[in-house]
């Protein structure tokens, strides 16, 4: 019998809350929060992880290019020092 009374009480409280200003306040707060959050410049965790992966790949590529550039500069310096004087314009 007490379960029946509790269920009836819960149903009546639900009806009161649904028709009271508290429900309107809740809806207004929810709408305001939703609007405020939508204005924030946020990304999903998935988008963040994808961007982290892309950055890591770009960093690796930059490091590879810097290494290759250093090798080419070394070769260029080496080839200039090993040319005979007639080819260097001296």
PLY file of the C-alpha trace (Angstrom):
ply
format ascii 1.0
element vertex 90
property float x
property float y
property float z
element edge 89
property int vertex1
property int vertex2
end_header
0.00 0.00 0.00
2.82 2.45 0.76
4.23 1.93 -2.76
0.87 3.00 -4.21
0.85 6.12 -2.05
4.43 6.99 -3.08
3.59 6.49 -6.75
0.52 8.73 -6.44
2.56 11.37 -4.61
5.27 11.25 -7.26
2.68 11.61 -10.03
1.02 14.58 -8.30
4.37 16.28 -7.71
5.23 15.73 -11.34
1.97 17.38 -12.40
2.58 20.31 -10.06
6.12 20.80 -11.36
4.97 20.54 -14.99
2.40 23.28 -14.50
4.44 25.49 -12.17
6.75 28.39 -13.03
9.67 26.18 -11.98
9.30 24.23 -15.24
9.44 27.46 -17.24
12.51 28.57 -15.31
14.17 25.24 -16.03
13.39 25.56 -19.75
14.72 29.13 -19.82
17.91 28.18 -18.02
18.40 25.21 -20.32
17.88 27.39 -23.42
20.25 30.06 -22.10
22.96 27.50 -21.32
22.55 25.83 -24.71
22.87 29.20 -26.42
25.95 30.16 -24.37
27.67 26.85 -25.05
26.97 27.09 -28.78
28.82 30.43 -28.83
31.96 28.91 -27.37
34.68 27.96 -29.80
34.99 24.30 -28.83
35.74 21.12 -30.73
34.84 17.53 -30.08
37.38 15.12 -28.63
37.46 13.36 -32.00
38.27 16.59 -33.85
40.95 17.41 -31.28
42.59 13.99 -31.65
42.56 14.30 -35.46
44.23 17.72 -35.23
46.87 16.33 -32.84
47.62 13.56 -35.35
47.88 16.03 -38.23
50.23 18.26 -36.23
52.44 15.30 -35.31
52.62 14.29 -38.98
53.49 17.86 -40.02
56.19 18.08 -37.34
57.69 14.82 -38.61
57.59 16.09 -42.20
59.22 19.40 -41.22
61.98 17.57 -39.37
62.58 15.35 -42.41
62.71 18.39 -44.71
65.09 20.23 -42.38
67.36 17.19 -42.31
67.25 16.89 -46.11
67.96 20.62 -46.51
70.98 20.36 -44.18
72.29 17.42 -46.24
71.88 19.36 -49.49
73.60 22.42 -48.00
76.46 20.19 -46.83
76.76 18.67 -50.32
76.68 22.11 -51.90
79.45 23.41 -49.62
81.47 20.27 -50.21
81.13 20.46 -53.99
82.13 24.18 -54.03
85.30 23.49 -52.03
86.28 20.56 -54.22
86.01 22.39 -57.59
89.29 23.33 -59.33
90.16 27.06 -59.36
89.39 27.36 -63.09
85.77 26.33 -62.46
85.25 28.61 -59.47
86.26 31.73 -61.42
89.48 32.42 -59.51
0 1
1 2
2 3
3 4
4 5
5 6
6 7
7 8
8 9
9 10
10 11
11 12
12 13
13 14
14 15
15 16
16 17
17 18
18 19
19 20
20 21
21 22
22 23
23 24
24 25
25 26
26 27
27 28
28 29
29 30
30 31
31 32
32 33
33 34
34 35
35 36
36 37
37 38
38 39
39 40
40 41
41 42
42 43
43 44
44 45
45 46
46 47
47 48
48 49
49 50
50 51
51 52
52 53
53 54
54 55
55 56
56 57
57 58
58 59
59 60
60 61
61 62
62 63
63 64
64 65
65 66
66 67
67 68
68 69
69 70
70 71
71 72
72 73
73 74
74 75
75 76
76 77
77 78
78 79
79 80
80 81
81 82
82 83
83 84
84 85
85 86
86 87
87 88
88 89
